[in-house]
Amino acid sequence: METKDQQTPTFSARHRVPASVLRLLPNRWDFIAFPLIIGLIGMMAVGYHETQAPMATLQTQAITLDPARLPYYAMLTTLRMLAAMAASLVFTLAYGTLAAKSRRAGQVLVPILDILQSVPVLGFIAFTVTFFLGLFPGRVLGAELAAIFAIFTSQAWNMTFSFYQSLRTVPRDLHEVSRGFHLTAWQRFWKLEVPFAMPGMVWNMMMSMSGAWFFVVASEAITVGNQTIILPGIGAYLAQAIAQQQLGAVGWVIVAMTLVILAYDQLLFRPLVAWADKFRLDNSSSGIAPESWLLDLIRRTRLIHQLLIPVGQLLAFVARLRLWPSASSRVAPALQAHGMTGATFERRQYRMQQAGDIVWGGAVLLVVLWLGWRVVGYVSQSMGWADVGEVLLLGGLTLLRVMLLIALASVVWVPIGILIGLRPRLAQKIQPLAQFLAAFPANLFFPVFVMVIARYQLNANIWLSPLLILGTQWYILFNVIAGASAFPNDYREVSANLHIKGWQWWRKIMLPGIFPYYITGAINASGGAWNASIVSEYVQWGDTRLTARGLGAYIAQATADANFPRTIVGIAVMALLVTLVGHLLWRPLYAYAEAQLRIN
């Protein structure tokens, strides 16, 4: 006789839900994460809709100082900065890899990068805005692309230098391991080099995003001939507030900037820092891993997590593709095909390399001579050698200011950056403050300096100098923090076990460990200071104008007077000085860091 339980199945047995279906059912964490995703999609939709509007709407929709419009303006500016960040990331991976992997390309690309970061952002706008407007005539998209490109030029160089430095300092033993696993160049790039560079690059992405605020005003108020194009955004709002001398509106800008910086710190960079921590070169687990509530939230979701699995599998498949076999894997077939020994093959390769170097060097020299000839021919029509000598003297004065300020900033921020980077919890607390200080437009301090210098009759040649470093000193701090954060904990434990303390610990352990990162920060700070000299040595507030004798003031005055030959000479001398400093100072320090201070 069957029992009741045997005759009638239970409800759970009859309606058992398959495990595959359960994995697709959202949990409570999905319902928390979905609004964030929908909000991001909504922002992108609004931004795309704005780019499709006709240019006439920019004239009919004037910028208003109503604080209620600031959230909308801040959203548009943030979208432009994120788009520029995405473009900068693609540029970094391509340009930095080519410069680091190809010796001949690096001889040209690295000096060009030095020059590019010293060229003022306004200079890029002058040459590119007509091009972008011509691509999409009569539509806002052209002006938006010009603004995004201007922001791109304030982000990409710093990130590229960081990635280049990381690729050049990958530990040799890791390269040996990759060769032991027979990884191709493509696989080694995605499985070794990009992960190794990720912690430092994330910190430089934060610095680039913060530093872009300095150029937001210039990128959202574009002048083409006699026409001025003002894009709605927080930079245009700030420019309007300064033009109308509305201190209350400037205060609202500071509040809005603070909220935006905190938002992308919590929603973008803190998750990236926590995620990139797994790529640290570390054999010890004693360190405190950085945390992110958003990253933890995404990991706890069920539906979103399942939707992200195919994306991760696709990326892993792409990284495993055996593209671009390594040179060592191609040597054996070449030897067998030509019947050569290894020594003969090496001698032949050496001769071919020498011939290639001669041809490459000759081509580069011809291009440089041709450009120089064209510039000299244009400039000589209105300037003499005495004028060029004066520009060189002014360049020397600005060079002295830049190098002195870089040294002073290094003395201040290197110890602070190391102490912050070695304490992940402190770094998480300091990170938003450092981002805000880096993002705070340094040009808002210019009126204060002008009023103080004019009131107390101070020497402008001395007291305008700090303006060069106000916005660029953070490159040193962020890179040192990145270097200290990536420093292996087991190295610290060994030094503790050996009782290495005090000055010996700084000189033998930490300073060599963060030196490659510091060099990257110093190069970026130096390039940024050259860029800032144009607005820092020639400052105006109302009817009061102060000028410090230097190359930046010379270029600013020549640009204001529409004297193009003098402007070209000034920029050419600046590029020459930046290149010389790069070859005589920064490149040898890079080589020293690669040869002596890399973690093997």
N, C-alpha and C positions, 0 to 999 in steps of 0.2 A: 504494500500500500504506500503510495507516494505521499510525502508530507506536503504541507502548504508551500514550504520554501522551494521544494523540488518542482511543484506544479507551476508556480508563478514566478518568473524572473523578477528580480528587484529592478527598481527604476534606473539605478546607476548602471546596471548590467545591460539593460536594453538601450540606454541612451549614452553609452560611453563615447566621449568625444575623442577622435584620433589625435595622437600627439602632434602630428603635422599641422592640424587645424589649431590646436592650442597655442602653438608657437606664433601663429599669426593674429591671435587675439590680443588687443592692446591691454596693458595693465595701467595702474594708476600713474606710473612714471611717464607713460606715453601721453596721457592726457595733460601732463604738465609741460612736456616738451613740444607738443604739437602747436600750441599758440606761438612759441618762439619761431618755429619753422614757418608758420603761416605769416607771421609778422615780417620775416625776412623776405618771403616771396612777395608780399604786398609792397614792401619798400622797393624791390627791384621792378615791380610792375609800374609803380608811380614814376620811378626814374626813367624807365623806357618810354612811358607816355610823354614825359617832359621833353625828351630828345626828339620826338617826332613832331613837335609843335613848330609852326612857322616862326621865322626870326622876328616878325612884327610883334609877336606876343611879348618879347623882351622889352620893347619900348612902351607897350600899353600897360604892362604890369610892373610898375616902378617899385623899387625897394622901399619898404616902409619900416619905420623904427618901432612899430607896435610889438611889444614883447611876445604877444600871442602868436606871432608869425615865426618866432625863433625856432620852435621845434621842427617846423617844416623846412626852414632854411638849413638847420643842422643836419636833417636827414639827407638833403640833397648833397651837402658838402661831404658827409660821411660816405655816401655812395661813390662820389668822385674819387675820394681817397682810397676806397677799397678797390675800385677798378684800376687805379694807378698801381696799387700794391700788387694786384694780380699780374699786371703787365711787367712790373719790376721783377717779380719772381721768375717769370719766363725768361726775361732778359738775363737775369743773374745766372740761371742754370746754363744757358747757352754761351754767353760771353765769358763768364768766369771759367767754365770748363775749357773752352778753346784757349784762353790765355794761359791756363795752368798746364794743359796737356801738350800744347804745341810750343816748342821753344821759340821758333821763328815768329809765330803769331803773337806770343807773349811779349817779344821785344817791341812790338808795335802797339798792341792792344793795351798793355799796362800804362805806358806813357799817355796814350790817348785818354784812358780813364782818368789819369791825374789831371789832364787838361780839362776834360768835360766837367769834373766836379768843381773846377775853379771858375768856369764860365758862368756868369750870372744867369739866373733863371729868366730874367727879363730878356736877355739876349736870345735864348731859345724861343721865347714867345714871338719876338720880332721876326724871326726867320720862318717860323712854322705856322703861325696863325692863318696866313693867307692860303697856305697849302690845304689846311684842314677845312677852311671855309669853302674853298673851291671844290673839295670832294663832295660836299653836300650843300650846294647853293640854296639859299632861302630857307634852310632848316636849322633848328637849334643844335642838331647833332654835330655839325661842324664846329661850332663854338665849344660844345661840351668836350669834344675830342681834343681841341686845343688846350682847354683847361686841364683835362686829365693828363695830357702830355707834359704840361708845365709841372704838375704835381709829381709825375713820373720822374722828371729830371732831378727832383729833390729827394727821391727815395732810392733810385736804382743804384747809384754809384756806391753808396755805403754798403748795401747788401752784396753787391758784386765783389767789392774788396774783401768782405768777410768770407764769402764762399771761396774766393781765390786763395786766401790765406789758409783756409781749412784744407783745401785740396793739396796744397803744397806741403802741409805738415802732417799728413796721415802717417801714423807709425809704420815703420818699415816691417815690423813683424806681422802686422795685419796684411800688408801687401804680400808677404811670403805665404801667409795662410790662403789668401785668395788665389795665388798661383798654384798652391798645392791642390786646391779644389778645381783647378782648370776653369776658372771663371773667365768669361769673355770680358772685353772692355765695357760692354753694355751692362752686363751683370754686376761687374765690380763697381760701376758707377752707382747703381741703385741699391746694391746690397752692402756696400762698404763706404763709399765716399760721401754720398748724400746723407746717410745716417750719421756719419762722423761729424759732418758740418752742421747738422740740424740744430743742436743747442745754441751754438754761436749765432747762426743765421736767424733764429727766432728772436733773440735779443736785439739783433740789428734790424729786424723787421719792426720791432717796437720803436726803436730809435728813429727809423725812417718815417714811420707813421707820425710820430710826435714832431719830428723836424719839419714835416710838410706843412704844419700849421703856420710856420713862418712865411710861407709863400702863398697861402690861401688867398690873401687880399689881391696879390698880383695876378693869380690864375683866374679869379672870378671877375676881375675888371680889366678887360682886354681892350687895348687901343689899336685900331688899324687906320693909319692915316689920321684923318680928322674925325673918324667914327669911333665911339667907345661902346663896347658891348659889355653889359653888366649881367652876369648870370645870377639868378637867385641863390643865395647861400649865406653861410655865416660870415664868410670873408667879405662879401659885398655889404652885408649889414654893418660889419665893423668899419669898413671904409666910409660908409655913409655917416656913421656915428662920429667918426673923427672929423670928417669934413664939416659937419654941423656943430662940432665941439659939444656933443651931448655925453657928458660923463656918466649919466645914469644908464644910457644905452650901452656904453662900454662895460659898465658893471654887469648888465644882463648878458653880454657876450661872454664875460669871464664865467658867469654861472653856467651858461649853456655849454661852454667848452669843458668845464669841470664834469658835468653830467655825461657828456659824450665820451670823454676820456675814461671815466669810470665804467661806462657801458661797454666800450670795446675792450677794456682791460678784462672785465668779467666774462664777456661773451666770446672773445676771440683769443686774446693773447695769454690769459691765464690757462685756458685749456691747452693751448699750444705748448706752453712751457711745461705743464704737467705731462703732456703726451711725449714731448721731446726728451724728457728726463730718462726714458728707457734707452736712449742712444748714448748715454754717458759712457765714456771709456773708464770702466770701474769694475774692480773685482771684489769690492767690499760692500757690505750692506749696512754699514754703520751710519750712512748719511740719511737725512730726513728728506723723503721725496716730496716735491711740491705737489699741492693738491688743487683741485678745481671742482667746485660743486656742479658745474655744467657737464664736465667730462664724466663725473660719477653718475649724473642723471642720465646721460646718453647710454652709459654702460648698463644701467638698470632697466632701461626700456626693453620691451619685448618685440613689438612690431617694428619700431624704428631700427632696432638692432638687427632684426632679420632682413630688413630692406637694405641695410648697409653691407651685409655679408657678400652679396654678389659684386658690389663695387670693390670690396677688398680682394676678392678672388680675382677679379679682372686685373687690378693693379699688380697683384702677385704674379699673375701669368705674364704680364708685359715685362716685369722685372726679370723673369726667368728666361726670356727669349735669348737665344744664342746668336745675338747680332754682333758684328764687328769682332771677330776672333782676335785674340791677343797676338802680338808680333811673334812671341816665342812659338806659338802653335803653327805659324806660317813658315818658320825658318827651316824646319826639317824637310818639308816637301820641296822647298826651293833648293836646298843643298842636294837632295836626291835628283832633282830634275836637271841641275847643271853640273853634277858630278864634282862639287867643290867640297873642300874640308871646311870646318868651322872657322879656322884662322883666316883662310883665304876669303871666306864670305864676310868676315868682320872687316878685313882691310878694304874690300870692295865697298862695303857700306860706308866706311869712314871717308873714302875718297868721294863717294857720291854725296855724302852729307856736306863735305867741305865745298864741293862745287855748288850745291844747292844754297849754302849760306852766302856764297859770293854773289850768286844771281839775285837772291832775295835782298841782300844788303844793297846791291846796286840799284834794284828797282825802288826800294824805299828811299834811297838817297836822291834818285832822280825826281821822285814825287815831291820830296821836301824842297829840293832846289827850285822846281817849277813853281810851287806855291810861294816860296820866298821871292822869286823873281817877279811874280804877278803882284804881290803885296808891295814890294819896293817900288815897282813902276807906278803903282797907283798913289802911294804915299809921297813919293819924291816930287810930285807936282805941286805940293803945297807945304812941304816940310823939309828941313835941312838936317844935317848930321848933328848940329848943336841941339836941335829939338829932340832928336832921338836920345842924345846923351842925357838931357834933362829927364826924359821919361825913365831911363835906366836908373838914374839917381833916385827918383821917386819910388821906383820899384824896390830899390835897396832899403829905403826907409820902411816901406810896408812889410818887406820880408823880415826886417829886424823886429817889428812889432809882432808879427805872426809867430815867429820862433820863440820870442820871449814869453808871449802869452801861453803858448803850448807848453813850455817848460813849467810855468807857474801853475797851470791847470793840472799838469801831471803830478806835481808835488802834492797838490790838494786831493785829487780824486783817485789816484792809484791806491793809496792805503785804504781810503773809504770804500772803494769798489771791492777790494779783496775782502775786507771785513764783512761786507754785505753778502758777497757771493758765497762765502764759506758758511753762511747761516741761511739755509733755505727759508725758514720761517720768517726771519727778518727781511729776506729778499722779497717775499710775498707782500709784506707790509709796506716796504719802501717802494716797490714797483709802481703802484699808482701815483705816489708822490713824485717819483722821478720822471714818470711819463708826463705828468702835468707840468712840471718845471721845464722839461724839454719842449713840450708843446706850446707853452705860453709864449706868444710872439714877442721876441726880444725888442722889436721896434716900438712896442708900447712903452718901453723905458726911455726911448730917445727924448721925448719932450722933457722928462724929469732931468736928464743929463744936461740938456740945453739950458733949462732955466737955472740950474745950480751953477753951471760953468759961467753963464752970462752974469749972474748976480754977484758971484764972488770973484769975477775976473780971473778965472783959472786958465792955465795953459791948455788950449784945445788939443795940441799935439800929444799931450800926455793923457788927459782925462777923457778924451774920446776913444782912446785905445781899448779900454775894457769892453766897448760895444762889439768889437770884433769877435770876442770869445763867448759872449753871453749865450748865444744860441747854439754854439758848436762844441762847447766843453763837455756836453753830455755824451758825445760820441766816445770820449775817453772813459767816462764812468760806465756806460752800458757795456762796452767791450771788455773792460776789466771785470765787471760783474759776470759776464758770460764766461770769461776765462777761468775765474775762480770757481764758478758753479760747475764747470766741466772738469775741474782738476780732480784726479782720481782720489777717492778716500783712502785706498790702501797706501798710497804714497804719503799721505798725511799720517797714517797710523805708523808707518815705518819711521818717519821723522820723530814721532812722539816716543816710540820705543827706544830710539837712539838718543833721546833727550836733546834734540836739536831745538834750541830756543833762541829768542831774542833776535839780534841783528843777523846772526848766522842763519836762522830760519828764513828770514826775509831774503837774504842774499843768495842762499844755496837752494832753497826750496820754492818759495812762492813767486818771487820776481822772475826767475827763469821760466816757471810754469805758465805764467800769464803773459810773458813777453810777446809771443806772436799775436795775441789778441790786443795787447796794448798798442803794438805797431799799427794794426788795422785802425784802431780808434784814433791814434795820433794822425795818421794820414788823412782820415776823413775829417777830423777837426781842423787840420791845416787847410785842406781844400775848402771847407766851409768858411773858415776865417778869411781866405782870399775872396771868396764870393761875397761875404758880408762887408768887406772893406769898402765896397762901392757905396753902400748905404750908411756905413759907420764913420767914414772919414768926411762925409759931406751931409750934414744933418741940418734940418730946417724945421722950425716950429713957429707958425705965424710969420711975422716979419723978421724974426731972428734967425740968422744963418751962421753956422759954425763950420769951419773947415780945418781939418788936420792935414798937414803936408804929407802926401803919399800918393801911390798909384791909384788907389780906389777913388780918391777925390778927383784926381785928374780925369779918370774915365767918366765919372759922374758929371763933371763939368762939361766935358767934351760932348757927352750925350745930350745934355740939356741945351747946349749951343748948336746941336745938329751938325757938329764938325766930325764928319765920318772918317777922314784920314787920321785925326788924332785919336778917335775912338778905336780904330783898327790897330794903330801902333800901341795904344795902351793895353788892349787885350792880347796882342802878340807878345809884348814884353811880359805880361802876366803869365801867359802860357809858357814862355821861355824859362822864366824863373821857377815856375812850378815843376817843369820837366827837369831842370838842373837839380833842384832840391830832391826830386824823386830819385834821380840816378846817383847823386853823390851822397845822399843820406838814407832815404827810406829803402831803396833797393838793397844796399849793403846790409842794413839791419834786418831786412827780410831774409837775405841769404844766411846771415848769422843765426837767425832763429831756426831756419830750416836745418842747418848743418849741426848746430851745437845744442839747441834747446828743445828740439822736438822730443816727444815722449816715445821711446823706442819699445 
